Amino acid sequence: MLTESLLLAVLGGAAGLAVGNVGIGLLRRLEIPTDLPIQLSFELNQRAVFVSMAIALISALVYALVPAIKSSRIGISVGSRVTQGGRQKSSHWSRSWLVGAQVAASVLVLLVATLVYRQFRDVTHNGPGFRTDHLLMLSMAPRQLRYSDEESQRFFERVAEEARRPGVTQATVTRYMPMDGGPPALAIVPEGTLLAPRGDAVALPFSIVDEHYFDVLRRPILEGRAFRDTDTANSPLVAIVNEVVAQRYWPGRSALGQRFVASEAPASPIEIVGVAKTAKYTSLLERARPFVYLPFRQQSPESMFLLVEFDRSSSEVALALRDVVRRLDARMPITAVRTMDEHYRIRATGVLSVVAYRASCTNPVTALRCD
């Protein structure tokens, strides 16, 4: 009994160390989306190994010696033996049910992990609905330097204009970068629709973009048009919605020409001039969700992302863009300087894909297909 317990303890301790080693491998693949020089260090040192093996051996000794001590007791009557036999039979059935439940739960977890991995593999294969190659991004926040609304807008316009230089084929600005956390929400009241009785407005995620945004990210406009440089504060307010918004609030008819009002400015209706194809906005695993785009020249965003398409080295283009911003204002804070491929990998396909992959590899049905 003691030998078997020690053997199981050693095997269990070794298996625990193997699982810990795999976990450390997953943690080392964590990438923090920040420009700060932060590096996480994970290792399985000797102290952790010795403590784990010591706990395993102590557990083996305890669970081996306790039954031996109980079995050494004498003076048990025949009647108590019969009673004890019935109790042992009941205890045996209880242990059998417990083992069966554990096996069933383990199989269920493995099946769920396999399904999650296959779903994640499918959505990563289909893509997020926008391009990620040959794009470089950086973020700027003029409001931190006490810029006014007009000064912020002029600054973003100048940055986008001067960013178009050798090595940069296209440039655009956007308030929200896909997969960069949760987007801001816009409370709107669509005209000619019946809303839920709980309120008189619906909050929809939105972004502020310029007229080049859909071309740079290759997001197709299914109906109507994209924004123009003539969509300014002196022209009628316009917006572009995705397919989900169009089908939800104007089913069976075109959303073009329909209007809604923002709760912040109810006296100024906004006309829909385009319907964009639905894409992924916050996660690859999200369901199709509504989204609204507003023209940059009609809004006053606090911060914006500059997104450029490049045909040279990304590091060379990044230095050039930093110089552009510094020439306009040397005090301007610049953050989130990375390629769209890096942003997409960190935000959308990072640890989740690794965890799903490793979990599915523990399933005998799928383990043969794991590398």
C-alpha positions in Angstrom: 0.0 0.0 0.0 2.8 2.4 0.9 4.7 1.5 -2.2 1.7 2.1 -4.5 1.0 5.5 -2.8 4.5 6.6 -3.2 4.5 5.6 -6.9 1.3 7.5 -7.5 2.6 10.5 -5.6 5.7 10.6 -7.7 3.7 10.2 -10.9 1.2 12.9 -9.8 4.0 15.3 -8.8 5.7 14.8 -12.2 2.4 15.4 -14.0 1.8 18.5 -12.0 5.3 19.8 -12.9 4.6 19.0 -16.6 1.3 21.0 -16.4 3.1 23.9 -14.7 5.8 23.9 -17.4 3.0 24.1 -20.1 1.4 26.9 -18.1 4.7 28.8 -18.0 5.0 28.4 -21.7 1.5 30.0 -22.1 2.3 32.9 -19.8 5.6 33.6 -21.6 3.5 34.2 -24.8 1.6 37.0 -23.1 2.1 40.3 -24.8 1.1 43.5 -23.1 -0.3 46.0 -25.6 1.8 49.0 -24.3 4.7 51.0 -25.4 6.3 50.8 -21.9 9.3 48.5 -21.5 7.4 45.9 -19.5 8.6 42.3 -19.7 7.0 39.5 -17.6 9.4 36.8 -16.4 8.0 33.3 -15.6 10.1 30.3 -14.6 9.9 27.0 -12.7 12.7 27.2 -10.2 14.1 24.5 -8.0 12.3 25.7 -4.9 8.9 25.2 -6.6 10.0 21.7 -7.7 11.2 20.7 -4.2 8.0 22.1 -2.5 5.8 20.3 -5.0 7.5 16.9 -4.6 7.6 17.3 -0.8 3.8 17.9 -0.7 3.2 14.9 -3.0 5.3 12.6 -0.8 3.7 13.9 2.5 0.3 13.3 1.0 1.3 9.8 -0.1 2.5 8.9 3.4 -0.6 10.3 5.1 -3.1 8.5 2.8 -1.1 5.2 3.0 -0.6 5.2 6.8 -4.1 6.1 7.8 -5.8 3.0 6.3 -2.9 0.8 7.7 -3.5 2.2 11.2 -7.3 1.6 11.0 -6.8 -1.9 9.7 -4.5 -2.7 12.7 -7.3 -2.2 15.2 -8.8 -5.3 16.9 -11.8 -6.2 19.0 -14.4 -5.7 16.3 -17.5 -7.8 17.0 -19.3 -9.9 14.4 -22.3 -7.6 14.5 -20.2 -4.6 14.0 -18.4 -6.3 11.1 -21.7 -7.0 9.4 -22.7 -3.3 9.9 -19.2 -2.2 8.8 -19.5 -4.4 5.7 -22.8 -2.6 4.8 -21.2 0.7 5.3 -18.2 -0.3 3.2 -20.5 -1.4 0.4 -22.3 2.0 0.5 -19.0 3.8 0.6 -17.9 1.7 -2.4 -20.9 2.8 -4.4 -20.4 6.4 -3.4 -16.8 6.3 -4.6 -17.9 4.7 -7.9 -20.4 7.5 -8.5 -17.8 10.2 -7.6 -15.3 8.7 -10.0 -17.9 8.4 -12.7 -18.9 12.0 -12.2 -15.3 13.2 -12.4 -14.7 11.2 -15.7 -17.9 12.6 -17.2 -16.9 16.2 -16.2 -13.5 15.7 -17.7 -14.9 14.4 -21.0 -17.3 17.4 -21.1 -14.5 19.9 -20.5 -12.4 18.3 -23.3 -15.3 18.3 -25.7 -16.0 22.0 -25.0 -12.3 22.8 -25.4 -12.3 21.0 -28.7 -15.3 23.0 -29.9 -13.9 26.3 -28.8 -10.6 25.6 -30.6 -12.4 24.6 -33.8 -14.6 27.7 -33.7 -11.6 29.9 -33.0 -9.7 28.3 -35.9 -12.6 28.9 -38.2 -13.0 32.6 -37.3 -9.3 33.2 -37.5 -9.3 31.6 -41.0 -12.2 33.8 -42.1 -10.5 36.9 -40.8 -11.8 39.9 -39.0 -13.4 41.6 -42.0 -10.7 44.1 -42.6 -7.1 44.0 -43.7 -4.1 43.9 -41.3 -1.1 43.7 -43.6 1.2 46.7 -44.4 -0.6 49.0 -42.0 1.0 51.1 -39.2 -0.8 52.8 -36.4 -0.1 55.4 -33.7 -2.3 57.3 -31.3 -2.4 61.0 -30.4 -4.3 63.0 -27.8 -4.1 66.8 -28.3 -6.7 67.3 -25.5 -3.9 66.3 -23.0 -2.2 69.5 -24.1 -5.3 71.6 -23.7 -6.1 71.8 -27.4 -9.5 73.2 -28.2 -11.9 71.3 -30.5 -10.9 73.4 -33.5 -7.2 73.1 -32.8 -7.5 69.3 -32.3 -9.3 68.9 -35.6 -6.8 71.0 -37.5 -3.9 69.0 -35.9 -5.4 65.7 -37.0 -6.0 67.0 -40.5 -2.4 68.2 -40.8 -1.0 65.0 -39.5 -3.0 62.9 -42.0 -1.9 65.2 -44.8 1.8 65.3 -44.0 1.9 61.6 -43.3 1.4 61.0 -47.1 5.1 60.9 -48.0 7.4 58.4 -49.8 6.8 55.0 -48.2 3.2 55.8 -47.3 0.6 55.1 -49.9 -2.6 56.0 -47.9 -3.4 57.5 -44.6 -6.5 57.8 -42.5 -7.6 58.8 -39.0 -10.1 57.0 -36.7 -11.4 57.4 -33.2 -11.5 53.7 -32.5 -9.1 51.0 -33.7 -10.7 47.6 -34.2 -9.9 45.1 -31.4 -8.7 47.9 -29.1 -11.0 47.2 -26.2 -14.6 48.3 -26.1 -15.7 51.1 -28.5 -17.4 54.3 -27.3 -21.2 54.3 -27.4 -23.6 56.7 -29.1 -27.2 57.1 -27.8 -29.5 57.5 -30.8 -33.2 57.6 -31.6 -33.9 56.2 -35.1 -36.8 58.0 -36.9 -39.8 55.8 -37.8 -38.9 52.9 -35.5 -40.5 51.6 -32.4 -38.1 51.3 -29.5 -38.2 49.3 -26.3 -40.5 50.8 -23.6 -37.5 51.0 -21.2 -36.1 54.1 -22.8 -36.3 56.5 -25.7 -32.8 55.9 -27.1 -30.5 53.0 -27.9 -26.8 53.0 -27.3 -24.8 51.8 -30.3 -21.0 51.5 -30.6 -19.5 54.0 -33.0 -16.3 55.5 -34.3 -15.3 58.7 -36.0 -13.4 58.2 -39.2 -12.4 60.3 -42.2 -13.1 59.8 -45.9 -10.1 57.4 -46.5 -10.9 55.0 -43.7 -12.9 52.4 -45.7 -10.4 52.3 -48.5 -7.4 51.9 -46.2 -8.9 49.0 -44.2 -10.7 47.6 -47.3 -14.1 47.6 -45.7 -16.6 47.6 -48.5 -19.5 50.0 -48.7 -22.5 47.8 -49.7 -24.9 50.6 -50.3 -24.6 54.3 -50.8 -21.2 56.1 -50.5 -18.3 56.6 -48.2 -17.6 59.9 -46.5 -16.3 62.8 -48.5 -14.1 65.7 -47.6 -17.2 67.9 -48.2 -18.9 66.3 -45.2 -18.0 69.2 -42.9 -19.6 71.1 -40.1 -21.3 73.4 -42.6 -23.0 70.6 -44.5 -25.8 68.3 -43.5 -24.9 65.7 -40.8 -24.4 62.2 -42.2 -23.5 58.8 -41.0 -22.7 55.3 -42.2 -24.1 52.2 -40.5 -23.3 48.5 -40.8 -25.7 45.8 -42.0 -26.9 44.9 -38.5 -28.1 48.5 -37.8 -29.8 48.7 -41.3 -31.6 45.3 -40.9 -32.6 45.9 -37.2 -34.1 49.3 -37.5 -35.2 49.4 -41.1 -36.0 45.8 -42.1 -37.2 45.1 -45.6 -36.2 48.5 -46.9 -33.1 50.5 -47.6 -31.5 52.4 -44.8 -30.2 55.0 -47.2 -31.9 58.3 -46.6 -33.2 57.2 -43.2 -32.4 59.5 -40.3 -31.7 59.3 -36.6 -30.9 61.9 -33.9 -28.2 61.7 -31.3 -29.4 62.2 -27.8 -26.7 64.8 -27.3 -28.0 67.0 -30.2 -31.7 66.0 -30.7 -32.3 69.1 -32.9 -29.9 67.9 -35.6 -31.0 64.8 -37.5 -28.3 62.7 -39.0 -28.9 61.1 -42.5 -27.6 57.7 -43.4 -25.6 57.9 -46.6 -24.0 54.4 -46.6 -24.2 50.9 -45.4 -20.9 49.1 -44.6 -20.3 45.4 -44.4 -20.4 44.1 -40.9 -17.0 43.1 -39.5 -15.4 42.1 -36.2 -15.0 45.1 -33.8 -13.9 43.9 -30.3 -13.3 40.1 -30.6 -13.1 37.4 -33.2 -15.7 35.4 -31.3 -18.3 38.1 -31.0 -21.6 37.9 -32.8 -22.6 40.3 -35.5 -23.1 43.6 -33.7 -24.4 47.0 -34.7 -21.9 49.8 -35.5 -22.2 53.4 -36.6 -19.5 55.6 -38.3 -19.5 59.4 -38.1 -17.4 61.7 -40.3 -14.3 63.2 -38.8 -14.9 66.6 -40.2 -18.2 66.9 -38.5 -17.0 65.8 -35.0 -14.6 66.9 -32.3 -12.8 63.8 -31.1 -10.5 64.0 -28.0 -8.0 61.5 -29.4 -7.4 59.7 -32.7 -5.4 57.0 -34.3 -3.4 57.7 -37.4 -3.4 54.6 -39.7 -1.2 54.5 -42.7 -0.5 52.0 -45.5 3.2 51.6 -46.1 5.3 49.9 -48.8 8.7 50.2 -47.0 10.1 49.0 -43.7 7.6 49.5 -40.9 10.4 50.8 -38.5 11.5 53.4 -41.1 7.9 54.6 -41.6 7.3 54.8 -37.9 10.4 57.1 -37.4 9.1 59.3 -40.3 5.7 59.6 -38.7 7.1 60.4 -35.3 9.1 63.2 -37.0 5.9 64.5 -38.6 4.1 64.7 -35.3 7.1 66.3 -33.6 7.4 69.0 -36.2 3.8 69.9 -35.7 4.1 69.8 -31.9 7.1 68.4 -30.1 5.0 68.1 -26.9 2.4 65.8 -28.4 2.3 62.4 -26.7 2.5 59.5 -29.1 1.4 56.0 -28.1 0.4 52.6 -29.5 3.1 52.7 -32.3 2.8 49.3 -33.9 1.8 47.5 -37.1 -1.7 46.4 -37.5 -0.5 42.8 -37.7 1.1 43.1 -34.3 -2.1 44.8 -32.9 -4.3 42.1 -34.4 -2.1 39.3 -33.0 -1.9 40.8 -29.5 -5.5 41.8 -29.2 -7.4 39.2 -31.2 -5.3 36.0 -31.7 -2.9 36.0 -28.7 -3.4 33.9 -25.6 -6.9 32.7 -26.4 -5.7 30.8 -29.5 -2.9 29.2 -27.5 -5.1 28.2 -24.6 -7.7 26.7 -27.0 -5.0 24.9 -28.9 -3.4 23.4 -25.8 -6.7 22.4 -24.3 -7.8 20.6 -27.4 -4.4 18.8 -27.6 -5.3 17.0 -24.3 -8.3 15.4 -26.0 -7.4 12.0 -27.5 -9.7 12.7 -30.4 -7.8 15.7 -31.5 -4.3 15.2 -30.1 -3.1 13.5 -33.2 -3.6 16.7 -35.2 -1.6 18.9 -32.7 2.0 19.7 -33.5 
